[in-house]
Amino acid sequence: MQVVLFAYVQVSCGPQVESEVWELKFSVDTVQIDPGDELLFLKRGLDVSGLSADRRYLYNFDLEQHQLEKIDLDCLVLDWKIPFEKEGPDGLRGIHSLRGWERGAIFFSTWNGAMVFDQSSKLDRSWKLDPKEFSGDVLSDRESLIGVQVNPSGEAEAYGLAKAFRNELASFVRLDLDQHQIHRYSLPLLDRLGTYTASLNDGDNYAYHEVETYLEIVDSGVLFGAETGSEFYLYDPKADTIKVVFSNSEWMESENKAKGRDFAAAGEFSRYFQQFMEGPHYLLPVYDGQNKLYWRLFYENYYESEITEGLFPLPAGANVYLALYDEELNLIQEVELPFLTEKPLRHFIKDGMLWLFVNIDDEMGFVRLNIEL
């Protein structure tokens, strides 16, 4: 299917800002993975998954059966499943994220450190990454390291986010693994994360909500940000600098306006959550090496009625948008994607196309977007 969309670009000329409209053509199709006689783990929207280094395979971790699913994206079939141990010398627990590693290995970021396993589920190497064993910008007892990623190109540095409970403190962290030094960087978007934290404890109900943050190592450095704001960051390890990308959209506000706190009544918490869901949500850009572009999805949920049920009311759908950036992270175009009607889940770039996971009658499928440049 070919889709013609109108993309908006802001062009700055001196004190005036003009809006230009471009015609942007996509080809869109949907593919489905053949699992054979097996069932694939879809309950978490592939949120614990990652691509192999050559981008042929998708590794998806089944948190219920504690096993890894290797999906062949070229042939669109399940290649194999392999069980992992929870205890012992090859034990794997508390997984935060995973991605492909060199020589076909798989890297896991866990709550207990970073680990690399081979494809027979044997531990190849690990990094404990206990912040108490590092000097420099040390963490307080209230803080913990979240989602630490080891740099696969050198393995001398790791990156993550340091957070205190309720996101009251949050910062980007670089770990020098040779010198055992912690370096931390405070940034405006991370400083504001705590304002969205909400809780409820009225004696009958307990609920808690905090925002999602993102961090990914890319060829040019480390991309990171949070769902609540349009700005995001690129850390350059060679220069030890952070580039702030302010990416105000034609379609949505640049920051979510919901404000969290300790709520005394269930209705107040529910109203906060709906306001948060209806506000803007920005995902992290993904790099397209074939087209030399960054693709970034962002969305806002909507409800069919002001009257909703439950502490975490489910939206009726979402309006989804796409922004394209060049290699220097300059905004090129942005466009609405009317054929996407729900929050985007796991997505990645393969073969110059954006692949987005969709659940097709409890089977793994992907909508694929291809730009006609």
N, C-alpha and C positions, 0 to 999 in steps of 0.2 A: 504494500500500500504506500502510495506517495502522498505526502501531506505538505501543503504550502502554508507557511505561517508567516505572520508579520512580526518582525523583530524591531525593537526600539533601541536606539543608541543616542546617548547624550554627547553632543559635540560642543566643546567649550571654545569660544572665540572671544578672548578678552573678557570683559565683564558680563557678556551675554552668554546664555546657555541655550542652544538650539536642540530640538529633538528631530532626528532623522528616522525615517521608516524604511526598513529593508525587507525584501522578500527572501525568506529563508526556506529552503526545501529539504525535507527529511524523507527518507524511506523508512517505513516502520513495519516490522513483522514480529511474530510471536513464535517461539520455538519451545518444545517440551522435552524434558529429559526422560529417556526410557530407563526405568530402574530394573527391568527384568521382573523377577519374582520378589524383589525386595521392596520395602517401604523406606522412603527417605524422610529425614527429620526436618520438618517444616515449621514446627510450632513457634519458634522464636524468630521467624523471618530471615533465616540464615545470618543472624547477627554474630555468630561465632564461626566465621568462615573467612577464607582468603585464597588468593590465586597462587599457583605455582610460579616460579621465577620466569618460565617461558610463556606464562599465561594460557597454557593449554588446559590445565586442570584447575578445578575448584575444589578446595578441601572444605568440607562442612562437618562440624563436630556435632554428633548426636549426644546431647547432654543426658538423656534418659538412659540410653544403652551404653554410654561411655565408650563410644567408638567413632572412628573417623571415616567419613564417606568421601571417596575420591571420584569426582565427576569429570568425565572427558568432555570438554566443551567443543572440541572439534567434531567428535562423533555423536555428541548429545546422548551419552549413555553413562550409566553407573559403571565405573571401572572395577572398584572393589570396596569392601568395608574391612576395617581392621580394628579389633578391640584394643583398648588401652587399660593398663593397670592403674588402680587408684593409690595403692600403697607399694612400699618396697623400693628398691634402687631404680626402677623404671616407673615409679608412680607419678601420676599427673592429676592434679586437682586444682580447683579454683581458677578455671580458665577465664581470662578477660578478653583475649583476642588471639588470632593466629594469622600466619601468612607463610607463603613459600620461602624457602631458604635455598642456599646454593647446594648443588649436587642432589637435588630432589628431596632434601630434608624439609622438615616443617618446624617453624619457630612458633612457640607458645609464650604469650605474656600471661603470667598467672599472679595471683595474690601473694605467692611466696617467692617470686623471682621470675627470671626468664630461662627458657629451656628449649633445646633443639633435639628433636627425635628423628630417627631415620624412618623409612617406610615399613619397617617391621615392628614399630612402636618401641624401639630400644632407645634409651637416652644416649645422645651423642655428647652433649655438653650442657652445662647450666651455669647461670649467674645468680647468686643469692640476692645481691643488691639490697642488703639490709642498710637503710639510711643511717643507722646508728654506727656503722663501721666506716662512714665517710666523714671527712672534715670539710671545712669551708662554710657554705651557707646551709648549715645543718637544719633539719626539720625539728619542730617542737614535738612534744609527746602527743599533741592533739592532731598532728598531721600524719598522712600516709602517702606513699607513692602509688599512683594509679596508672595502669596501662603502659608500663615501661617497655620501650622498644629499643633493642640493640641495633646499632648501625651495622648492616651486613657487609658493607664495603671495607670496614676497617676493624670492627669489633672492639675498638678502643673507647667508644663513647656510647652512651645510652641516653634516651630521652623519655620524659614522662611528665605528668602533672602532679604537683603536690597539693593535697586538699586537706582541710580540716573538716570535722564533722559539720554538716549543714552548709558546706561550701563557704563558710565564713572567711576562710583564707584559701586562695587558689593561685598558683603560679606555675609557669613553665620551668622545667628542671632539666639541666644537662649534667650527666654523670661522667666524669673522667675515670674510666675503669682502670687505667694504669696508675694514676696518682691518687686514686680514691678520694676525689674531690667532688663536692656538690656545688653547682652554680645555679642560681635561681633568678628568674626574671619576672617581675610584676608587670602586668599589662591591664589596660582599662577594662576590656571585655571580661577578663577573668576576675578582676576586682569586684565586678557587679554580680557575680553568680549567686552570692548569698541572698540577694534581694528577692530571688525567685523561690527560695526554699519555703515550703509550706508544710504544716503539720496539724493534726487534729487528734485530740484525746479528750473526749467528752464523757468518758465513763462507759459509754456503750460502743463507741467506734474509735479505732485508731487508724490514722492514715498519714502517709508521708510522701512528699514529692520534691524532687530536685531535678535540675536541668541536665541534659546530656552534653558532654564535651567530646571532642574528637582530636586525634593526633595520628599522623601517618608519616612515615619516612618516605620521601620521594627522591628522585635523582638529584634535584636541585637543593635538597635540604630536608627540613621537617615542617610540614603543614600542620597547623592546629587552630582550634577555635571552639565555639560553642553554638548551640542551636538558637540561642536567644538574640543573636546580633548578626548583621550583615558583614561586619568587619571580620577579617581573619588574618592569620600571621604566617610568615615563612621565615624560618630560622636558617641562616646560612652558616654552616659549621666552619667553613674556611675563613670567613671574615669575623665570625662570632658576632653577627648582627641579626636583628630581627626586622623584617620588612612588614609594615602594617598596610593591609590592603583595605581601604574604605570603599565599599561596593554598594552604594545606595541604589535602590531599585526603583524603576518606574512603576512597579506593580504593588509593592508592599512597603510598609514602614521599615525603617532600618533596625528597629529594636522592639522586642516584645515589651508591652506596657503593663503586663500583669505584675502584681506585687504580692509576694507571699509573706506569711507570718504564722504565728501560732493561733489557729482559729479555735473558737470556743463552741461553735455549732457546726453540725454536719452540712447544713445548707450553705453556710458561708464558705466552707472549704470547697464544696461542689461548684459554687459560682466562680471562685477563684480558678479552679481547674479548667472550667469551660472558657473563661476569659483567656487563660494561657494557651489553650488549644486553638482558639480562634485567632490568636496573634501570629506573627510571622515566625517561621522556623527555617533556619538556614543550615544546609548540610555542607560538608567539607568538599572542596573541589577535587576532582579526580583527573589525573594527567593522561592525555592521549598523545603518546609518542609518535604515532603514525602521522597525525594531522598537526602536531605541534600546538596543541590546544589544551586548555583546562575546561572541563565541564563541571558546572555546579547547579545542583537542584535545590530549590527552595519552595515552600508551600505554606498554605494556611488552611486549617480545617474549618468546616462550617457545620452548623446544626440546623435541622429543619424546624425546630421549635425552641422557644426560650425556656420551656419547661422540660427539664431532663431528669433522669433517674440515676441514683447511685452516686457514690462519692467521686468516682472517676467516669463521668458520662461519656459514652462513645459518640464521636461525631458521625454525621451522615455521610461525609465525604471530604474531599480536599481539592483545592485549586492548586495546581502544580505548575512551576515555572522552571525555565532553564536559562542560565547565564553562561556565555562563552568568553574565555579570556585567552590572550596570546601567551607566549612563553614568559613574557615579562609581567604577567598578571595584570595587564591592561584590559578593561572590559571592551569586548568587541560588539556583542549583541546579546539581547535577552528576549525571551519569547515565552508565551503561555503554551502549555501542552494540554490541550483540552481532552485528548484521548486518555490521559491519566487522571483518575478520579479519586485516588486514595493516597495516603501518605506513602512516599517512596521508601521502599525497604532496601535491602542489600543491592548495591549497584557498583559497576566497575567498567573499565574500558578493555575491550578485546577486539583486535582486528580493525581498529579505527571506528568502532561502534560503542555506544553506551548500552550496556546490558542491565536491565532492571528485573529483579526477581518478582514473579507473580505466582500466586497459588492458583493452579488450574484444577479445580475439583480434587484437592488434596494431592496434586502432583506438582513437581517442580517445573516451572516454566520461566521464560524470560521474554520481556518485550525488548526489542533491539532497535535503537535509533541510529541511523546512518545519515550524516550530513552530506549534502551534495555541494561541495565547495567549488 
